[in-house]
């Protein structure tokens, strides 16, 4: 899992977010099509408020807070302190919800997800190393 980056304004704003009133960089400017497209494509961009994330996942905000407490996902924060979730974090939260719905305890679900993530990363590294090694073996 990736370490959190500094919070930036997201596409989904809480109603009373101070960034709505003060946006000197124009990050929320809909005319900035290039920058906006980059944000849509970025899996780690904190675009979703807690309310929107909970609605999309069919969970309560308390469930999302429990994932934060368990340190499974650590949402970035807006300048006003509001949690902001990325698409990657929403996928992790959905996996946790699925495991909990199947009767797995939350702490066990978090451990399973961490192990799955570590395994996937190890498999990516292994595949990359095999690709790098293959041309050397063919030339010998």
C-alpha positions in Angstrom: 0.0 0.0 0.0 1.2 3.5 -0.7 2.0 6.1 1.9 -0.4 9.0 2.1 0.5 12.1 0.2 -0.5 15.6 1.3 -4.2 16.3 1.0 -5.4 18.1 -2.1 -8.9 19.4 -2.9 -11.0 16.6 -4.4 -13.8 16.4 -6.9 -16.3 15.6 -4.1 -16.4 18.4 -1.5 -18.1 18.4 1.9 -20.6 21.1 2.2 -18.6 23.3 4.6 -15.1 22.7 3.3 -12.9 25.8 3.7 -11.2 25.0 0.4 -14.4 25.9 -1.4 -14.0 29.5 -0.3 -10.2 29.8 -0.8 -8.7 28.0 -3.8 -5.7 30.1 -4.8 -4.2 27.4 -7.1 -7.5 26.9 -9.0 -7.4 23.2 -8.3 -11.2 23.1 -8.6 -11.3 25.1 -11.8 -13.4 23.1 -14.4 -11.6 25.0 -17.2 -8.3 23.2 -16.2 -9.1 20.1 -18.4 -5.5 18.8 -18.5 -5.0 18.8 -14.8 -8.6 17.5 -14.2 -7.9 14.5 -16.6 -4.8 13.7 -14.6 -6.8 13.6 -11.4 -9.5 11.3 -13.0 -6.8 8.9 -14.1 -4.9 8.9 -10.8 -5.9 5.9 -8.6 -4.5 7.6 -5.5 -6.1 11.0 -5.9 -8.2 11.7 -2.8 -11.4 12.6 -4.7 -14.2 11.2 -2.5 -15.5 12.6 0.8 -16.4 10.2 3.6 -20.1 10.6 3.0 -19.8 9.9 -0.8 -17.4 7.0 -0.2 -19.7 5.4 2.4 -22.7 5.8 0.0 -20.8 4.2 -2.9 -19.7 1.2 -0.8 -23.0 0.8 1.1 -21.4 1.1 4.5 -21.6 3.6 7.3 -19.1 6.4 7.9 -18.3 4.5 11.2 -17.1 1.5 9.2 -14.7 3.7 7.2 -13.5 5.3 10.4 -12.8 1.8 11.8 -10.6 1.0 8.8 -8.7 4.2 9.5 -8.3 3.2 13.2 -7.1 -0.2 12.1 -4.7 1.6 9.8 -5.8 -0.5 6.8 -6.5 2.7 4.8 -5.5 6.1 6.0 -7.4 8.7 4.1 -5.8 12.0 3.2 -7.2 15.1 4.8 -8.4 18.3 3.2 -7.2 21.6 4.6 -10.4 21.6 6.7 -9.5 18.2 8.2 -12.2 16.2 6.2 -11.2 12.7 5.1 -10.7 12.2 1.4 -10.6 8.7 -0.2 -9.0 7.6 -3.4 -10.4 4.9 -5.8 -7.6 2.6 -4.6 -8.7 3.0 -1.0 -12.3 2.5 -1.9 -11.4 -0.9 -3.5 -9.6 -1.9 -0.3 -12.5 -0.8 1.8 -14.9 -2.8 -0.5 -12.7 -5.9 0.0 -12.8 -5.4 3.8 -16.6 -5.0 3.7 -16.9 -8.2 1.7 -14.8 -10.1 4.2 -16.7 -8.7 7.1 -20.0 -9.5 5.4 -18.8 -13.1 5.1 -18.3 -13.3 8.9 -14.6 -12.4 9.1 -13.6 -10.3 12.1 -12.5 -6.8 11.1 -8.9 -7.2 12.4 -8.6 -10.6 10.6 -10.0 -9.0 7.4 -7.4 -6.2 7.6 -4.6 -8.8 8.0 -5.9 -10.8 5.0 -6.0 -7.7 2.8 -2.5 -6.7 3.8 -1.2 -10.2 3.0 -3.0 -10.2 -0.3 -1.5 -6.9 -1.2 2.0 -8.1 -0.2 1.6 -11.2 -2.3 0.4 -9.3 -5.3 3.4 -6.9 -5.0 5.8 -9.9 -4.7 4.3 -11.5 -7.8 4.7 -8.2 -9.7 8.4 -8.0 -8.7 8.9 -11.6 -9.6 7.4 -11.2 -13.0 9.5 -8.1 -13.7 12.7 -9.9 -12.6 11.9 -12.8 -14.9 11.3 -10.5 -17.8 14.7 -8.8 -17.1 16.4 -12.1 -16.8 15.0 -13.7 -20.0 16.9 -11.6 -22.5 20.2 -12.3 -20.7 19.6 -16.1 -20.7 18.7 -16.1 -24.4 22.0 -14.3 -25.3 24.2 -16.8 -23.4 
